[in-house]
């Protein structure tokens, strides 16, 4: 009787482990399929760069590769060729702040409606020098945009819109660093 009970217990345990293991394998396979790297061709919905650089920059018409990479974190990136059509201020803060921007790209469907699950992608700070030069002379350059997303690349990406946002220095950060520099005097004078 004990031997039969032991054999029955081993069979049940084996079945239980086998069924749970195959279920998790199916789930991870479905997750992997949804998170695979992907490239989608997109076109500019409008060649116009919206915002404060609208008289200075324009998107070169063509098809561009929107890349989705799902290695460790999900990342969306695209390189777009932009050309200068006028003269701008090469000393604008956005070209020397070391942060991403001042160009931003919104990925849209074929009708130009933004796709909600893809955030606005900022131009890389590494392109600030190229953009600054484009304020002075007519030129064409590839500008990189990227952002991390929390989900797989949604279906329907077909177009994009580029806008420019004027970036101002953060005055609160500058004034707080000045206060920190002036705050040292009270501690130093009492010790001596």
C-alpha positions as CSV (number, residue, x, y, z in Angstrom):
1,X,0.0,0.0,0.0
2,X,2.8,2.4,0.9
3,X,4.6,1.6,-2.3
4,X,1.5,2.3,-4.4
5,X,1.0,5.6,-2.5
6,X,4.6,6.6,-3.2
7,X,4.3,5.8,-6.9
8,X,1.1,7.8,-7.1
9,X,2.7,10.8,-5.4
10,X,5.7,10.7,-7.8
11,X,3.4,10.6,-10.8
12,X,1.2,13.5,-9.5
13,X,4.3,15.6,-8.7
14,X,5.8,14.9,-12.2
15,X,2.6,15.8,-13.9
16,X,2.3,19.0,-11.8
17,X,5.9,20.1,-12.6
18,X,5.5,19.3,-16.3
19,X,2.3,21.2,-16.7
20,X,3.5,24.3,-14.9
21,X,6.8,24.3,-16.8
22,X,5.2,24.1,-20.2
23,X,2.8,26.9,-19.4
24,X,5.6,29.2,-18.3
25,X,7.5,28.3,-21.5
26,X,4.6,29.3,-23.6
27,X,4.2,32.6,-21.8
28,X,7.9,33.5,-22.1
29,X,7.8,32.6,-25.8
30,X,4.8,34.9,-26.3
31,X,6.6,37.7,-24.4
32,X,9.7,37.2,-26.5
33,X,7.7,37.4,-29.7
34,X,6.1,40.7,-28.7
35,X,9.5,42.1,-27.5
36,X,11.6,41.3,-30.6
37,X,13.6,44.0,-32.4
38,X,11.7,45.7,-35.1
39,X,12.3,48.3,-37.9
40,X,9.4,50.3,-39.4
41,X,9.7,52.7,-42.3
42,X,8.1,56.1,-41.6
43,X,7.8,59.3,-43.6
44,X,7.5,62.9,-42.5
45,X,3.8,63.9,-42.2
46,X,5.0,67.5,-42.9
47,X,8.5,68.7,-44.0
48,X,8.0,71.7,-41.8
49,X,9.8,71.8,-38.4
50,X,7.2,73.3,-36.1
51,X,8.0,75.8,-33.3
52,X,10.7,78.5,-33.0
53,X,13.0,77.0,-35.6
54,X,10.3,76.8,-38.3
55,X,12.0,79.5,-40.4
56,X,15.4,77.9,-40.1
57,X,15.0,74.1,-40.4
58,X,13.1,71.7,-42.6
59,X,12.9,67.8,-42.8
60,X,14.3,66.3,-46.0
61,X,11.6,64.3,-47.6
62,X,12.1,60.5,-47.7
63,X,11.6,57.3,-45.8
64,X,13.3,56.8,-42.4
65,X,13.9,53.7,-40.3
66,X,12.2,53.8,-36.9
67,X,14.1,51.2,-34.9
68,X,12.8,49.3,-31.9
69,X,15.3,47.4,-29.7
70,X,14.2,45.2,-26.9
71,X,17.5,44.1,-25.4
72,X,17.7,45.1,-21.8
73,X,15.3,48.0,-22.0
74,X,12.9,48.8,-24.8
75,X,14.3,51.7,-26.9
76,X,12.9,53.6,-29.9
77,X,15.4,55.5,-32.1
78,X,15.4,57.2,-35.5
79,X,17.8,59.3,-37.6
80,X,16.2,62.0,-39.7
81,X,17.9,64.2,-42.3
82,X,17.3,67.9,-41.6
83,X,18.3,70.8,-43.7
84,X,18.7,74.5,-42.9
85,X,16.5,76.9,-44.9
86,X,17.3,80.1,-43.1
87,X,19.5,81.7,-40.5
88,X,19.0,81.3,-36.7
89,X,20.6,82.1,-33.4
90,X,23.7,79.8,-33.0
91,X,24.0,81.0,-29.4
92,X,20.6,79.7,-28.3
93,X,20.9,77.9,-25.0
94,X,19.4,74.7,-26.4
95,X,22.6,74.2,-28.5
96,X,25.0,74.3,-25.6
97,X,23.2,73.0,-22.5
98,X,24.4,69.4,-22.8
99,X,20.8,68.1,-22.6
100,X,18.7,66.5,-25.3
101,X,16.6,68.8,-27.6
102,X,15.8,71.4,-28.9
103,X,14.2,69.2,-31.7
104,X,11.5,66.7,-30.7
105,X,9.9,64.1,-32.9
106,X,6.4,62.6,-32.4
107,X,5.7,59.3,-34.1
108,X,2.2,59.3,-35.7
109,X,-0.1,57.1,-37.7
110,X,-0.8,57.6,-41.4
111,X,-3.2,60.5,-40.7
112,X,-0.7,62.4,-38.5
113,X,-2.3,61.4,-35.2
114,X,0.3,60.8,-32.4
115,X,0.6,57.2,-31.2
116,X,0.0,57.4,-27.5
117,X,2.3,54.6,-26.4
118,X,5.4,56.2,-28.0
119,X,6.7,59.2,-26.1
120,X,8.1,62.3,-27.8
121,X,11.7,61.6,-28.8
122,X,14.3,64.3,-28.2
123,X,17.2,65.1,-30.5
124,X,20.5,63.9,-29.0
125,X,22.7,66.4,-27.3
126,X,25.5,65.0,-29.4
127,X,23.9,66.7,-32.4
128,X,23.9,70.2,-30.8
129,X,27.1,71.2,-32.6
130,X,25.6,70.2,-36.0
131,X,22.4,72.1,-35.3
132,X,24.4,75.1,-34.1
133,X,26.4,75.2,-37.4
134,X,23.1,74.9,-39.3
135,X,22.0,78.2,-37.8
136,X,24.8,80.0,-39.6
137,X,24.9,78.3,-43.0
138,X,22.8,76.2,-45.3
139,X,23.6,72.5,-44.7
140,X,22.0,69.0,-44.3
141,X,22.7,66.7,-41.4
142,X,21.4,63.5,-39.9
143,X,19.9,64.2,-36.5
144,X,19.4,61.3,-34.0
145,X,16.3,60.9,-31.7
146,X,15.8,58.2,-29.1
147,X,13.7,57.4,-26.0
148,X,13.0,54.4,-23.8
149,X,9.5,52.9,-23.7
150,X,7.8,50.5,-21.3
151,X,6.0,48.4,-23.9
152,X,6.4,46.8,-27.3
153,X,6.3,49.0,-30.4
154,X,2.7,49.7,-31.2
155,X,1.3,48.9,-34.6
156,X,0.4,51.7,-37.0
157,X,3.5,53.9,-37.0
158,X,3.7,55.5,-40.4
159,X,4.6,59.2,-40.2
160,X,6.3,61.7,-37.8
161,X,6.2,65.4,-37.0
162,X,9.2,67.3,-35.8
163,X,8.9,70.4,-33.6
164,X,11.4,72.7,-31.9
165,X,11.2,74.0,-28.3
166,X,13.2,76.9,-27.1
167,X,15.2,75.8,-24.1
168,X,15.9,78.3,-21.3
169,X,18.5,78.0,-18.6
170,X,17.1,76.8,-15.3
171,X,17.4,79.9,-13.2
172,X,16.4,78.2,-10.0
173,X,19.4,75.8,-10.4
174,X,21.8,78.7,-10.9
175,X,20.5,80.7,-8.0
176,X,20.6,77.6,-5.6
177,X,24.3,76.9,-6.6
178,X,25.1,80.6,-5.8
179,X,23.4,80.3,-2.4
180,X,25.4,77.1,-1.7
181,X,28.7,78.9,-2.5
182,X,27.8,81.8,-0.1
183,X,26.7,79.5,2.7
184,X,30.2,78.3,3.5
185,X,31.3,81.4,5.4
186,X,29.4,80.8,8.7
187,X,30.9,77.4,9.3
188,X,34.5,78.4,8.5
189,X,34.7,81.6,10.5
190,X,33.6,80.1,13.8
191,X,36.2,77.4,13.8
192,X,39.3,79.7,13.7
